[in-house]
Amino acid sequence: MVLTPVRSQSTKMFIAEVGINHNGNKTKASNMLKKLVKTDIDAITLQILKPEFYRENKSYGSQLSKDFYKKAIDFVHKNNKLIGFAIADKKMVSFLNEAGADFWKILSTSILDNALIKSCIKTNKLLFVSTGVSDEAEILKVSKKFKNVKFIHTQLSQQVKDVNLRAITRLKNLTSRDIAFGLHCSNSDALFLSIAFAPSDVFFYVKDNSREKFADDEHAIVINKVGGVVKRLKSIEKALGTGVKEKVGVKIKISPHRYKYEYI
């Protein structure tokens, strides 16, 4: 039996989203998981869409098998990471829950799918709802209807001017909920800047090093760079501090040409 890693819901997660960037290829998906578990990410997500999506978008391959998802969950857990599912297909919730999924993400396009949201809530697992196609009125409507969800601020635009990071703070105040951040901008500097707005969690898509086209492409982090990106994110987060101004334990010695700092 594989034990699920234990992580407090109050702990910030840095989450690498494979999404459907495996293009329906289970070997590619497996290789992506193997590389990601070796990094400092806290969790991984895979995306499960409705069957009609794959019929209408054949370039993205097909949905992976239930057997693959079960093995993926066990593999990620063995490597002490969490695994969640960005899900649009309500019929898969029960299976994934029993297989050991740790959390859910409702895609922006499913934010008004009450049946899907209720199905995820019934599992008593952490639920994120993405807001990429919603305005404040719609978010508040969902917030009032469902009390146990975290929202993800994201914009389905790759332009820097549309990122609107100040919405993280505003949505916190409007909903009294934790607000995560999801990167959809092609300029990954927005990911680092988001830390200054103290999102509850940080989501970003990843892709392998091939030159294939992916569903989430221009805004995805190349998988070989993920380790370095997460280390930098976790390092700069320390700069936020507590907000309380205190004396630093340091002695300053003044020489003719420079200051010398000695930390106590």
N, C-alpha and C positions, 0 to 999 in steps of 0.2 A: 504493500500500500504506500502510495506517494503522499507525503504530508504537505499540505498547503503552507507556504511561508506566511508567517504572522506579521501583519503590519497595521499599525494603528491608523484609523481613518483620519486622524488629525495630522498625520505625517504627510508632507508634500511628496508626491510621486512625479518623477520625470519619466514620461511614457513614450516609448517608440512605437509608432503605428505602422505596421506592415500594410494594413488596409487590404486592398486587392492588388498590391504592387508585385505579387508573385505571378500575375497573369494566368492563374489557373494551373500553374506548374508546381506540383508538390515537392519536386527536388529543389527548385528555386526557393520555395517557402521554407523548407527544412534548413537549407543553407543559411538563409537570412536569420532564422531563429538561433542557429548554432553560433553565428557571429555576434548577435545581440546579447546573448546570455553571458558573453565574456566581457561585456562593458559594464559601466557603473549605472546603467539604467535601472529603474525600479520595477518597471512593468512593460509589457508588450501587448498590443492589440492586433487582432485579426478582424477583418470585416466580412460580414455575411449579409448579402443582399437578397432580394426576392428573386425567384427563378426567372421571372420575365426580364429582369435586367440583363442576365446573361444571354437570353435569346435575342435581345435587341442590340447587344453590344458584344459581338463575337470576338472582337479584337482583344478583349480582356479575359479570354479563356472561359473556364467554367468554375463553378463552386467546387471547393475541395470536399473530399468525402468526410463523413462522420468519423470514420476510423482515423483519418489524418488529424482531425481536431482533437480527438481523445488522446492520441499519442503526443500531439503538440502540448496539450495541457500538462500531461505527465512529465514531459521533457523539461518544460519551463519551470515547473515546480521542483524538479530534481536539482535544478541549478539555482534554487533559492530566489526566483523572481516570481512576480505575479503575472497573470494573463487575463485579459479582458476581451470582450467581443463587442465591436461596433455593429449593432444588429438592426436589420430592417425586417427580417423574416420571423414573425412571431412563432411559427411552427418549430423553430430551432431552439427556442428559449429553454424548454423543459429538458431536452437532451443535453444541452451545454451546461445547464445548471447541475444536473446529475453527474456529468463528466468532470465537474470541478472548476468551472469558470469562476474567477474571483470577483469580477465586476462587469458592468455593462456600460455601453455608450449608445445613446440614441442619436442617430445622425440628424443633422439639421433638417433634412427633408421629411423626417418622421416626427417632428416635434409636436404635431397635433394628432398623432396616432395614439389615442387614449388606450386602446386595447393592448397595444405593444408595451406602452409604459407601465400599465397595470400588471401585465404579465411579468415584467422584470422586477417590479416592486415586490411582488408576491414571493420572490426568491430570498428576500431580506438581504440582498447584497448591494454594495455600493453602486449607485446609478448616476451617471453623468448624462446631461442633456445638452447637445450642441445647439448653438443659437445662430448659426451662420446665415440663415435666410430670414431671421425674425427681427422685428422691431421691439421696442420696450413694452408696448401694449400687449403683444403676443406673449412675451416672456413673463410678464406679470400675471397674465391669465393662467399660464401653465404653473407658475409658482404658487398661486392660490389654490389650484386644484390638487397639486401633488406636493406634499410637504417634505418628503424625504429624498430630494434630488439635489445634485450639484449641477450648476450650469457651467458650460464652457463658452467663454467669449471667443468668437472667431468670426472672421469675415471671409466669405467665399470669393475673395479677390486676391490677386497676386501683387497688387500695387501697394507700395509703402503708404501712400496717402490714405488708404482705406483701412489700415490696421486698427486705428482708433483705440489705443491701449488705455486711454482714460476711461473707457467704458467698463473696465474691470472694477474700478473703484465705484463708479456710478451704479453699476448693477448690484454690487455688494450692498450699497445703501438702500436701493429701491426694493430689493428682494429679501434682505437680511439673510442671505445665503452665501456660502462659499462660492467663489467664482474662479474657475480654472481658465487657462489660456491655451488656445490651439493655433498653431502656426499654419497659415495658408498663404503667406507672403513669400515671394521668390527671393527676397533679401533676408537672409537668416539673422542679420543683426537685430531684427525685431524680436527674435527669440530671447536674446540677451537683455535687451531693453525691457522686456516684459517683467523681468525679475524685480525691477524697481517698483512695480505696482502690486507686488506680493500676491500673485495668483495662488490659489490653493494647490494647484497641480499644473503641470506643463505637458502638453501633447505636441508631438511633431511627427510627421510622416517620414518614412525612410524608404530608400530604394537601393538595389544592388548596383554594382559598378558597370553593368552592361549598358549598351546604347539603345536598348529597347525603349519604347514609349509606354508610360504607365498611366493609370487613372489619376494618381496623385504624383505629378512628375516634377514640375519646375520648383515647387515649394518643398520637395522632399530632400532630406539630408542623405548624402551618399553614405552607405552603411559603413564603409571603412573610416569615416570621419566621426561616427557617432560617439565613440569612446572619448575622444578629445573634446567634443562639444559638451557632453554631459559633465565631464570633469570641470570645464570652465564655468558651466552654469552653477554647479554646486559650490564652486570656489567663490564666485562673485556674489552669490546669495549671502555669504557671510558679511559682506559690506553693508547690508541693510541694518544690522545691529538691532538694538532694542528701542531706539528712539530717545532713550534717556541720556542726557548729556552728563558724563562723569569724567573725573580725572583719569588719565591713562597712567599706568604704572611705569613711568619712564623718567630717567634723569637726563638732563640736557647739559652737556659740557661745551662751553664756548671756547674755541681756539681762534687765533688771529684770522684764519681763512675759512672756517666752516663750523657748523654745529655738529656735535657728535651725540648720538642718541644711545643710551644704555637702558635696555628694558629690564625691569625688575621682575 
